[in-house]
Amino acid sequence: MSPIPWDQPATLIDLDGKAPIIGTIRDCAMHFAAFKPFAKAQARILLTKPVHREGRKTRTWILDPDEIAQLADRLQSEG
């Protein structure tokens, strides 16, 4: 996955239908880190700019839970 700037607008959604979190990638990663495991499994991020993902021919607008977890880890390591 291409690096995504922390200030890029994004929306954190879940498949349970709870209210989305509209903010930046940083906001979404921070909220995701606080989720319980079940909520993490249901989470997706809708991007405002598509990113290239390994193994895909086209760019994508949606990040899956494992990709969001990578962002949350990156956020924690950067402080």
C-alpha positions in Angstrom: 0.0 0.0 0.0 1.3 3.5 -0.8 1.9 5.8 2.1 -1.1 7.9 2.9 -0.6 11.4 4.3 -2.0 11.7 7.9 -4.0 14.8 6.9 -5.8 13.2 4.0 -9.6 13.3 4.6 -11.2 9.9 5.1 -14.2 8.2 6.6 -14.0 5.3 9.0 -17.1 3.0 8.6 -18.1 -0.3 10.0 -20.2 -3.1 8.6 -22.6 -3.0 11.6 -24.0 0.3 10.6 -22.8 2.5 13.4 -22.3 6.2 12.7 -19.1 6.8 10.6 -16.2 8.9 11.8 -15.4 11.6 9.3 -12.0 13.2 9.6 -8.4 12.6 8.6 -6.5 9.3 8.2 -4.9 10.1 11.5 -8.3 10.5 13.2 -9.5 7.2 11.7 -6.3 5.3 12.7 -6.6 6.7 16.3 -10.3 5.6 16.6 -9.5 2.2 15.0 -6.7 1.6 17.6 -9.3 2.0 20.4 -11.8 -0.4 18.9 -12.4 -3.9 20.4 -11.4 -6.9 18.2 -15.0 -7.4 16.9 -15.3 -3.7 15.8 -11.8 -3.8 14.2 -12.9 -6.8 12.1 -15.9 -4.8 10.9 -14.0 -1.5 10.2 -13.2 -0.1 6.7 -11.8 3.3 5.7 -13.2 5.1 2.7 -10.5 7.3 1.1 -10.9 10.6 -0.7 -8.0 9.6 -3.0 -7.4 6.0 -4.2 -4.2 4.2 -3.3 -2.3 1.5 -5.1 -2.4 -1.9 -3.3 -0.1 -4.8 -3.8 -1.5 -7.4 -6.2 -4.2 -5.2 -7.8 -4.1 -3.7 -11.2 -6.2 -0.6 -10.2 -6.1 1.7 -7.3 -8.7 1.3 -4.5 -10.9 3.6 -2.4 -11.4 1.2 0.5 -8.9 0.0 3.2 -9.5 -3.3 4.9 -8.9 -4.0 8.7 -5.4 -5.4 8.2 -4.4 -2.2 6.3 -6.0 0.0 8.9 -4.1 -1.9 11.6 -0.9 -1.1 9.7 -1.8 2.6 9.8 -2.6 2.4 13.6 0.8 0.7 14.1 2.6 3.4 12.1 0.8 6.1 14.1 1.9 4.6 17.4 5.5 4.2 16.2 5.6 7.8 15.0 4.2 9.0 18.3 
